[in-house]
Amino acid sequence: MAKELTLEITGMSCQHCSQTVEKALNNRVGVESAEVDLNKEEAFVKYDPEQLTLEDLIKEVENSGYGVNRD
């Protein structure tokens, strides 16, 4: 069963930034869908928790050049 979560993304300043994060998440095996809202600085992710952990998703965002607020 898929799990949904919202990540607070840091470091995005333009549409290209949000597209980069969205593409990185959507290309990850185990992610069913990811949508990034630049204005809210959030990524809404639906994923398979048997294939991925929260830490995997955070690393994917960080590998794309952005950060995740862990507070």
Short mmCIF file of the C-alpha atoms (twelve columns), coordinates in Angstrom:
data_MODEL
# 
_entry.id   MODEL 
# 
loop_
_atom_site.group_PDB 
_atom_site.id 
_atom_site.type_symbol 
_atom_site.label_atom_id 
_atom_site.label_alt_id 
_atom_site.label_comp_id 
_atom_site.label_asym_id 
_atom_site.label_seq_id 
_atom_site.Cartn_x 
_atom_site.Cartn_y 
_atom_site.Cartn_z 
_atom_site.pdbx_PDB_model_num 
ATOM 1  C CA . MET A 1  0.000  0.000  0.000   1 
ATOM 2  C CA . ALA A 2  1.331  3.400  -0.994  1 
ATOM 3  C CA . LYS A 3  2.256  5.997  1.586   1 
ATOM 4  C CA . GLU A 4  1.965  9.753  1.088   1 
ATOM 5  C CA . LEU A 5  4.063  12.498 2.617   1 
ATOM 6  C CA . THR A 6  5.033  16.129 2.181   1 
ATOM 7  C CA . LEU A 7  8.654  17.229 2.176   1 
ATOM 8  C CA . GLU A 8  9.630  20.856 2.788   1 
ATOM 9  C CA . ILE A 9  12.219 21.574 0.089   1 
ATOM 10 C CA . THR A 10 14.917 24.211 0.593   1 
ATOM 11 C CA . GLY A 11 17.033 26.033 -1.954  1 
ATOM 12 C CA . MET A 12 14.508 26.304 -4.789  1 
ATOM 13 C CA . SER A 13 14.247 29.719 -6.429  1 
ATOM 14 C CA . CYS A 14 12.644 29.113 -9.832  1 
ATOM 15 C CA . GLN A 15 10.445 26.787 -11.866 1 
ATOM 16 C CA . HIS A 16 13.499 24.945 -13.181 1 
ATOM 17 C CA . CYS A 17 14.489 24.144 -9.588  1 
ATOM 18 C CA . SER A 18 11.118 22.611 -8.785  1 
ATOM 19 C CA . GLN A 19 11.140 20.642 -12.044 1 
ATOM 20 C CA . THR A 20 14.577 19.247 -11.204 1 
ATOM 21 C CA . VAL A 21 13.403 18.010 -7.805  1 
ATOM 22 C CA . GLU A 22 10.161 16.627 -9.236  1 
ATOM 23 C CA . LYS A 23 11.985 14.759 -12.006 1 
ATOM 24 C CA . ALA A 24 14.530 13.289 -9.573  1 
ATOM 25 C CA . LEU A 25 11.790 11.980 -7.293  1 
ATOM 26 C CA . ASN A 26 9.608  10.650 -10.117 1 
ATOM 27 C CA . ASN A 27 12.571 8.776  -11.622 1 
ATOM 28 C CA . ARG A 28 13.240 6.936  -8.363  1 
ATOM 29 C CA . VAL A 29 12.070 3.324  -8.299  1 
ATOM 30 C CA . GLY A 30 9.316  3.005  -5.712  1 
ATOM 31 C CA . VAL A 31 7.891  6.509  -6.207  1 
ATOM 32 C CA . GLU A 32 4.381  6.348  -7.636  1 
ATOM 33 C CA . SER A 33 4.082  10.114 -8.063  1 
ATOM 34 C CA . ALA A 34 5.745  13.318 -6.956  1 
ATOM 35 C CA . GLU A 35 4.563  16.886 -7.419  1 
ATOM 36 C CA . VAL A 36 6.595  19.899 -6.355  1 
ATOM 37 C CA . ASP A 37 4.973  23.234 -5.524  1 
ATOM 38 C CA . LEU A 38 7.544  26.027 -5.875  1 
ATOM 39 C CA . ASN A 39 5.377  28.608 -4.084  1 
ATOM 40 C CA . LYS A 40 4.862  26.395 -1.039  1 
ATOM 41 C CA . GLU A 41 8.376  24.928 -1.308  1 
ATOM 42 C CA . GLU A 42 6.901  21.463 -0.839  1 
ATOM 43 C CA . ALA A 43 7.060  18.103 -2.556  1 
ATOM 44 C CA . PHE A 44 4.025  15.844 -2.297  1 
ATOM 45 C CA . VAL A 45 5.207  12.259 -2.710  1 
ATOM 46 C CA . LYS A 46 3.312  9.005  -3.018  1 
ATOM 47 C CA . TYR A 47 5.631  6.016  -2.664  1 
ATOM 48 C CA . ASP A 48 5.934  2.346  -1.776  1 
ATOM 49 C CA . PRO A 49 7.327  2.094  1.779   1 
ATOM 50 C CA . GLU A 50 8.471  -1.467 1.077   1 
ATOM 51 C CA . GLN A 51 10.885 -0.116 -1.537  1 
ATOM 52 C CA . LEU A 52 11.866 3.259  -0.071  1 
ATOM 53 C CA . THR A 53 12.324 4.979  3.262   1 
ATOM 54 C CA . LEU A 54 11.935 8.642  4.120   1 
ATOM 55 C CA . GLU A 55 15.725 8.858  4.232   1 
ATOM 56 C CA . ASP A 56 15.926 7.513  0.637   1 
ATOM 57 C CA . LEU A 57 13.600 10.288 -0.528  1 
ATOM 58 C CA . ILE A 58 15.579 12.949 1.325   1 
ATOM 59 C CA . LYS A 59 18.824 11.691 -0.238  1 
ATOM 60 C CA . GLU A 60 17.233 11.840 -3.693  1 
ATOM 61 C CA . VAL A 61 16.338 15.508 -3.166  1 
ATOM 62 C CA . GLU A 62 19.809 16.264 -1.810  1 
ATOM 63 C CA . ASN A 63 21.454 14.473 -4.752  1 
ATOM 64 C CA . SER A 64 19.492 16.760 -7.094  1 
ATOM 65 C CA . GLY A 65 21.142 19.786 -5.441  1 
ATOM 66 C CA . TYR A 66 18.472 20.893 -2.970  1 
ATOM 67 C CA . GLY A 67 17.690 20.305 0.681   1 
ATOM 68 C CA . VAL A 68 14.899 19.090 2.910   1 
ATOM 69 C CA . ASN A 69 13.903 20.863 6.112   1 
ATOM 70 C CA . ARG A 70 14.014 18.148 8.774   1 
ATOM 71 C CA . ASP A 71 12.363 20.189 11.561  1 
# 
